[in-house]
Amino acid sequence: MTEQITGPTAGTAHGRDATANESRRQVLYWRLLARLFDHEEQPALESTSLAVVEDIGLPSALLDPQTSVDAVVQRHPELAAEFDGVMAPDPAPDPGTDDDARDRAAEVRRAALVSKVLLNVFATGSGPVSAGQLARWQADAGWLERALGCRPGELRGGRGARATGPTGGQGATATGPGPGTGVATPGPGGLIPAIGPELGAIEADLVKRMQLREVLADPKLAAQLTPSMSLIEQLLRDKSNLSGLALANAKSLIRRFVDEVAEVLRTQVEQTTVGAVDRSVPPKRVFRNLDLDRTIWKNLTNWSPEEERLYVDRLYYRHTARKTTPQRLIVVVDQSGSMVDSMVNCTILASIFAGLPKVDVHLIAYDTRALDLTPWVGDPFEVLLRTRLGGGNDGPVAMAKALPKITEPRNTVMVWISDFYEFDRSQPLFEGIEAVHRSGVKFIPVGSVTSSGRQEVNPWFRERFKTLGTPVLSGHIRKLVHELKTFLA
């Protein structure tokens, strides 16, 4: 009889708790929306949200948009693990589980953490931005990326991305649950593919609002800057106006960013060896090439049972020489204003391939003029300092610079990175590309080379490249690395 009385009572209490927690969750999200779309505080929502946060045992600093996530985690270290993956897709629910059985209290706690990250990243206000504010935003954006299950920097610039898969379709990023999975997986509701470019746009706006020249001239303020694609773009555009200490600090930031990206790209390039084993070349008779298993197998007839000893008449070594034909790689990069991230990534990628044996790399950058940067291809830092970003697109000028470099068409690959929005000369450029392709050159058109894979290509060119049998590659840099390695193998 007791069970018959308490059962319904417990169910009623559980229902009341579920309803209360759902109301709390809604309050937190309504407060987030109000803060994002209306800078004026809503007193009722603020006071109610504060009561909710304190009631579930979370610090009130979660509601203060002026407090960084780093500061919150520093005071409450146990929250770091809760922020990680808080916005990542949930595992599929057990079909036999009733929705009402979910932990609604945990959903309220999750809403508070999600609101904190989103508000700090997307409510950037207006007016001038200091170096400290930019650094704080970059750190908060890193927490948002962690909340989505990515590495800090992965969605904004790729410096944190170390996924190894060769593929990655348009609008996809490798964001699997563990590092290096290489599986292109969209985020919850398609959020991850879309959020990378948005974070980049916000960061670019913050950089523009910062008095960058004054910051660079102050060593203490310059030291607070964290290199990012948006910051590097601004530095490259403004480098002609910098001098003295400001220029030195700008160069230091550019070199740091180049080195960080190069480390990621070099790992991707070196994941597979170039060329097949050449057995016509005798193996080097050095210890590291010793084939111990084969040596033992071939000398088993010399085994002495009495002495329990194997006498070795001959040592066997592994073949390590690779069949590599000298290849020529011509990289042509559009350096107009819309292709800055491609320019940065491609100069670094070209320098890495230039370091491979028997690969002859040439680099050409163009807008309305073409610039042969081959003499500096081994040093991407020097290449970037010599670029002049902005201007229009005049592909035929670049093609005229590239054609003399083709001496053995079937031993040449030409990578052309551009959005192909030409300056009234689309037909001449395509005719030149078509002639190069039919001569035997491996032609690879790339819409852009970014970390997020986002790209925009002139539809006129896209259709003609498809008809030509050379479809435009997805803009993800991992796919370009894979294509080049396949050709050079």
C-alpha positions in Angstrom: 0.0 0.0 0.0 2.9 2.4 0.8 4.3 1.9 -2.7 0.9 2.7 -4.3 0.9 6.0 -2.4 4.5 7.2 -2.9 4.8 6.2 -6.6 2.4 8.9 -8.0 3.7 11.4 -5.5 7.3 10.8 -6.6 6.2 11.1 -10.3 4.5 14.4 -9.6 7.6 15.8 -7.8 9.7 14.6 -10.7 7.4 16.3 -13.2 7.5 19.6 -11.2 11.3 19.5 -11.1 11.5 18.8 -14.9 9.2 21.7 -15.6 11.2 24.0 -13.3 14.5 23.1 -14.9 13.0 23.6 -18.4 11.9 27.1 -17.3 15.4 27.8 -15.9 17.0 26.7 -19.1 14.7 28.9 -21.2 15.5 31.9 -18.9 19.2 31.5 -19.6 18.8 31.3 -23.3 16.3 34.2 -23.5 18.8 36.2 -21.5 21.6 35.2 -24.0 19.4 36.3 -27.0 18.5 39.6 -25.3 22.2 40.4 -24.7 23.2 39.5 -28.2 20.6 41.5 -30.0 20.0 44.4 -27.6 22.9 45.9 -25.7 20.5 47.3 -23.0 20.3 45.0 -20.0 16.9 43.4 -19.2 16.7 43.7 -15.4 14.2 40.9 -14.9 16.1 38.5 -17.1 19.4 39.4 -15.4 18.2 38.9 -11.9 16.4 35.7 -12.7 19.4 34.3 -14.5 21.6 35.2 -11.5 19.2 33.3 -9.2 19.3 30.3 -11.5 23.1 30.2 -11.8 23.6 30.5 -8.1 20.9 27.9 -7.4 22.7 25.3 -9.5 26.0 26.0 -7.9 27.8 27.9 -10.7 29.8 31.1 -10.2 28.0 34.4 -11.0 31.0 35.4 -13.2 29.4 33.2 -15.9 26.9 36.0 -16.5 29.5 38.8 -16.7 30.4 39.4 -20.4 33.5 41.4 -19.2 35.0 38.3 -17.5 36.9 36.0 -19.9 36.4 32.2 -19.8 40.1 31.9 -18.9 39.4 34.0 -15.8 36.4 31.9 -14.8 38.4 28.6 -15.3 41.3 30.0 -13.4 39.1 30.6 -10.3 37.1 27.4 -10.8 39.4 24.8 -12.5 36.8 22.1 -12.3 34.8 23.9 -15.0 37.4 23.4 -17.7 36.3 19.8 -18.3 32.7 20.9 -18.5 33.4 23.5 -21.1 35.2 20.9 -23.3 32.7 19.5 -25.8 29.7 21.1 -24.1 28.3 22.0 -27.6 29.5 18.8 -29.3 26.8 16.4 -30.7 25.3 14.2 -28.0 25.5 10.4 -28.5 22.4 8.8 -30.0 19.8 8.3 -27.2 18.8 4.8 -26.1 15.5 4.0 -27.9 14.2 2.5 -24.7 14.9 5.6 -22.6 12.0 8.0 -21.9 12.8 11.7 -22.6 11.4 12.7 -19.2 14.1 10.6 -17.6 16.8 12.9 -18.9 18.8 14.9 -16.4 17.1 18.3 -16.8 19.3 19.8 -14.2 22.4 19.0 -16.3 20.7 20.7 -19.2 20.3 23.9 -17.2 24.0 23.7 -16.2 24.9 23.2 -19.9 22.8 26.2 -20.9 24.7 28.4 -18.5 28.1 27.3 -19.9 27.0 27.6 -23.5 25.6 31.0 -22.9 28.9 32.2 -21.4 31.0 31.1 -24.4 28.6 32.4 -27.1 28.1 35.8 -25.4 31.8 36.4 -24.9 32.5 35.5 -28.6 29.6 37.1 -30.4 28.9 40.2 -28.3 31.9 42.3 -29.4 30.3 45.7 -29.1 31.7 48.7 -31.1 34.4 51.3 -30.9 38.2 50.9 -30.6 39.7 47.6 -29.5 42.9 47.2 -27.4 45.5 44.5 -27.8 44.4 43.0 -24.5 40.7 42.9 -25.7 41.8 41.2 -28.9 43.9 38.6 -27.0 41.0 38.0 -24.6 38.6 37.5 -27.5 41.0 35.1 -29.2 41.2 33.0 -26.0 37.4 33.0 -25.7 37.1 31.9 -29.3 39.4 29.1 -28.5 37.1 28.0 -25.7 34.2 28.1 -28.2 36.1 25.8 -30.5 36.8 23.5 -27.6 33.1 23.5 -26.7 32.4 22.4 -30.3 34.8 19.5 -29.9 37.7 21.2 -31.9 41.1 22.4 -31.0 41.7 26.1 -30.3 42.6 27.8 -33.6 41.3 24.9 -35.7 38.2 26.7 -37.1 39.8 30.1 -37.4 43.2 29.4 -39.0 44.1 25.7 -38.9 47.1 26.1 -36.6 45.5 23.8 -34.1 44.3 21.3 -36.8 46.4 18.2 -37.2 43.9 15.9 -38.8 45.5 13.6 -41.3 42.9 12.6 -43.7 43.5 13.4 -47.4 39.9 14.3 -48.0 37.6 17.0 -46.7 34.8 18.2 -48.9 33.6 21.7 -49.3 32.5 23.1 -46.1 33.7 20.3 -44.0 36.4 20.2 -41.3 38.1 17.3 -39.7 36.7 17.6 -36.2 36.4 14.0 -34.9 36.4 13.1 -31.3 40.1 12.4 -31.1 43.1 14.1 -32.7 44.2 13.0 -36.1 41.1 11.0 -37.1 41.0 12.7 -40.5 37.3 12.1 -40.8 35.3 15.0 -42.2 32.3 15.3 -39.8 29.9 18.2 -39.7 29.1 19.6 -36.4 25.8 19.7 -34.5 23.1 20.9 -37.0 25.8 21.9 -39.5 27.2 24.4 -37.0 30.9 23.6 -37.3 31.3 24.1 -41.0 29.6 27.5 -40.9 31.1 28.9 -37.7 34.7 29.0 -38.9 34.3 31.8 -41.4 32.1 33.7 -39.0 34.8 33.6 -36.3 37.3 34.8 -38.9 35.0 37.7 -39.9 34.6 38.8 -36.2 38.3 38.6 -35.6 39.0 40.6 -38.8 36.6 43.3 -37.6 38.3 43.5 -34.2 41.7 43.8 -35.8 40.4 46.7 -38.0 39.0 48.5 -34.9 42.4 48.2 -33.2 44.9 51.0 -33.6 47.4 48.5 -34.9 50.3 50.8 -35.7 50.3 52.3 -32.2 50.0 48.8 -30.6 53.0 47.6 -32.7 55.1 50.6 -31.6 54.6 49.6 -27.9 56.6 46.5 -27.0 54.3 45.7 -24.1 51.1 46.0 -26.2 52.7 44.1 -29.1 53.6 41.2 -26.8 49.9 40.8 -26.1 49.1 40.1 -29.7 48.5 36.5 -30.8 49.2 35.9 -34.5 46.2 34.9 -36.5 45.1 34.9 -40.2 43.2 38.2 -39.7 46.1 39.9 -37.9 48.6 38.7 -40.5 46.3 40.0 -43.3 46.2 43.4 -41.7 50.0 43.4 -41.2 50.6 42.5 -44.8 48.3 45.2 -46.0 49.9 47.9 -43.8 53.6 46.8 -43.8 54.6 49.7 -46.2 53.4 52.2 -43.5 55.4 50.6 -40.7 59.0 51.3 -39.7 61.4 50.9 -36.9 60.2 49.1 -33.8 56.6 48.7 -35.2 57.9 47.0 -38.4 60.2 44.7 -36.4 57.3 43.6 -34.2 55.1 43.1 -37.3 57.8 40.9 -38.8 58.1 38.9 -35.6 54.4 38.2 -35.6 54.4 37.2 -39.2 57.3 34.8 -38.7 55.6 33.2 -35.6 52.5 32.6 -37.6 54.4 31.2 -40.6 56.3 28.8 -38.3 53.2 27.6 -36.6 51.3 26.9 -39.8 54.4 25.4 -41.4 54.6 22.9 -38.5 51.1 21.7 -39.2 51.5 21.5 -43.0 54.9 19.8 -42.8 53.3 17.1 -40.7 50.6 16.5 -43.4 53.2 16.5 -46.2 55.5 14.0 -44.5 52.8 11.5 -43.6 53.5 9.4 -46.7 56.8 8.9 -48.5 57.3 10.1 -52.0 58.0 7.5 -54.7 58.2 3.7 -54.8 61.1 1.6 -53.7 63.8 1.4 -56.4 65.3 -2.2 -56.2 67.7 -1.5 -59.0 69.8 0.6 -56.6 71.8 -1.5 -54.1 70.8 -1.0 -50.5 73.1 1.0 -48.3 75.0 -1.3 -46.0 74.4 0.6 -42.8 73.0 -0.7 -39.5 69.7 1.2 -39.8 69.0 -0.6 -43.1 69.7 -4.1 -41.7 66.8 -6.5 -42.4 67.2 -8.7 -39.3 64.3 -11.0 -40.0 65.5 -11.8 -43.5 69.1 -12.2 -42.3 68.0 -14.8 -39.7 65.8 -16.7 -42.2 68.5 -16.9 -44.9 71.1 -18.2 -42.5 69.0 -20.8 -40.7 70.9 -23.6 -42.4 73.9 -22.4 -40.4 72.3 -23.1 -37.0 74.4 -25.3 -34.7 72.2 -27.3 -32.3 75.2 -28.4 -30.2 76.4 -24.8 -29.7 72.9 -23.3 -29.9 74.4 -20.6 -32.1 73.5 -19.2 -35.5 76.5 -18.5 -37.8 75.8 -15.7 -40.2 77.4 -15.9 -43.6 75.6 -12.9 -45.2 73.8 -9.8 -44.0 70.7 -8.6 -45.8 69.7 -4.9 -46.0 66.5 -3.2 -46.9 66.2 -1.2 -50.1 65.4 2.4 -49.2 66.1 4.3 -52.4 63.0 5.7 -54.1 62.1 5.9 -57.7 61.7 9.6 -58.1 61.7 11.5 -61.4 62.5 15.2 -61.1 59.1 16.9 -61.0 58.4 20.6 -61.7 55.7 22.2 -59.5 54.4 25.6 -60.6 52.2 27.3 -58.1 50.2 30.3 -59.3 48.4 32.3 -56.5 45.9 35.0 -56.9 47.0 37.7 -54.3 43.9 39.9 -54.7 42.2 41.0 -51.5 39.8 38.0 -51.4 42.6 35.5 -51.4 44.9 36.5 -48.5 44.6 33.2 -46.6 45.3 31.3 -49.8 48.4 33.4 -50.3 49.7 32.7 -46.8 49.0 29.0 -46.9 50.3 28.4 -50.4 53.6 30.2 -49.9 54.2 28.0 -46.8 53.1 24.8 -48.7 55.4 25.7 -51.7 58.4 26.1 -49.4 57.7 22.7 -47.9 57.5 20.9 -51.2 60.6 22.9 -52.3 62.5 21.0 -49.6 61.6 17.6 -51.0 64.3 15.9 -53.0 64.0 16.2 -56.8 61.0 18.6 -56.7 61.6 21.8 -58.6 59.1 24.4 -57.2 58.2 27.7 -58.8 55.9 30.3 -57.3 54.1 33.1 -59.1 51.8 35.6 -57.4 49.5 38.0 -59.3 46.7 40.5 -59.3 46.9 42.9 -62.2 50.6 42.2 -62.4 52.5 39.0 -62.0 55.5 38.6 -59.7 57.9 35.6 -59.9 58.7 34.7 -56.3 60.7 31.5 -57.1 64.1 32.8 -55.8 62.5 33.1 -52.3 60.3 30.0 -52.5 62.2 28.3 -49.7 61.5 31.1 -47.2 57.7 31.9 -47.0 58.4 34.7 -44.6 60.4 36.6 -47.3 57.8 35.7 -49.9 55.0 37.3 -47.8 57.0 40.4 -47.2 57.4 40.8 -51.0 53.7 40.4 -51.8 51.4 43.3 -52.5 47.9 42.4 -51.5 44.8 43.8 -53.2 43.9 44.9 -56.7 42.1 43.1 -59.4 42.6 39.8 -61.2 44.4 39.5 -64.6 45.1 35.8 -65.0 46.6 36.0 -68.6 49.4 38.1 -67.2 50.3 35.3 -64.7 49.9 32.7 -67.4 52.4 34.6 -69.6 54.9 34.4 -66.7 54.2 30.7 -66.1 54.4 29.3 -69.6 58.2 29.7 -70.1 58.6 27.5 -67.0 57.0 24.5 -68.7 59.9 22.5 -70.3 58.6 19.0 -69.9 54.8 19.1 -69.9 54.2 15.5 -68.7 56.6 16.0 -65.9 54.9 19.2 -64.7 52.1 20.0 -62.4 50.5 23.5 -62.3 48.4 24.5 -59.3 46.3 27.6 -59.9 44.7 29.0 -56.8 42.1 31.7 -57.4 38.4 32.5 -57.2 38.7 33.1 -61.0 36.7 36.3 -60.9 38.7 37.8 -63.8 39.1 41.4 -64.9 37.1 41.1 -68.1 39.5 38.5 -69.5 37.9 35.2 -68.6 38.0 33.7 -72.1 41.7 34.3 -72.8 42.7 32.8 -69.4 40.6 29.7 -69.9 42.0 29.2 -73.4 45.5 29.4 -72.0 44.7 26.9 -69.3 43.0 24.6 -71.8 46.2 24.7 -74.0 48.4 23.9 -71.0 46.2 21.0 -69.9 46.1 19.5 -73.4 49.9 19.7 -73.7 50.2 17.1 -70.9 50.6 19.3 -67.9 48.8 18.1 -64.8 46.6 21.2 -64.1 44.9 21.5 -60.7 42.5 24.5 -60.2 41.8 25.3 -56.6 39.1 27.6 -55.5 41.0 28.7 -52.4 43.4 27.1 -49.8 41.9 27.7 -46.4 41.8 25.8 -43.1 38.0 25.8 -43.0 37.5 24.6 -46.6 35.3 27.5 -47.5 35.6 28.6 -51.1 33.8 30.7 -53.8 34.6 30.2 -57.5 33.3 31.9 -60.6 30.5 29.6 -61.9 31.6 30.2 -65.5 35.0 28.8 -64.8 33.7 26.0 -62.5 31.6 24.5 -65.3 34.3 24.7 -67.9 36.9 23.1 -65.6 34.4 20.3 -65.0 34.0 19.8 -68.8 37.7 19.9 -69.3 38.1 17.0 -66.8 39.9 19.2 -64.2 37.2 20.0 -61.6 38.0 22.7 -59.1 39.3 21.1 -55.9 37.7 21.7 -52.5 39.4 24.5 -50.8 40.6 22.4 -47.9 44.4 22.5 -47.8 44.6 18.8 -46.8 43.1 17.8 -50.2 45.6 19.8 -52.1 48.4 18.2 -50.1 47.0 14.8 -51.0 46.7 15.6 -54.7 50.3 16.9 -54.9 51.7 13.9 -53.1 49.8 11.6 -55.4 51.3 13.3 -58.5 54.8 13.3 -57.1 54.7 9.7 -55.9 
